Amino acid sequence: MIEYGFVKSIDKSFDDVCKILPEEAQKEGFGILTKIDIKEKLQEKLGVDFTRYTIFGACNPPNAYKALSAEENIGLMLPCNIVVYEKEGKTVLSVIKPTVAMNSVNNDALLPIAQEIEGRLKRIFDSIG
């Protein structure tokens, strides 16, 4: 198991998870700013066939504002990534742990913000399955 995120295999289809993820994120105050289809991009740019893999960039505006106010360059770590991909006939959901990501910044003001966001992301993660 990875240390920098929550990961689980689920029985829902890839398409179903990609459809419900924005809805579940919205319940926790997140909007999806970006949606990157990695399979499509790797085919387009490199001509390679890759598994279905989508990266969602999720943002909670009030907490993003707090984090940016505490640390101007924290935008390098925003938005929070949520990944959906296929592996061995299952759909995998992976969500970043902001407490781990923010730990490298060495700014104590970010810890409570990271904890708040991580709790919200974990609830999104738990709601899909």
Protein Blocks (a to p, Z undefined) as FASTA:
>chain_A
ZZkbccdddfbdfklmmmmmmmmmmmnopacfbdcdfklmmmmmnopacddddddddddf
klmmmmmmmomklmmmpccddddddeehiacdddddfklmmmmnopaklmmmmmmmmmmm
mmmmmmgZZ
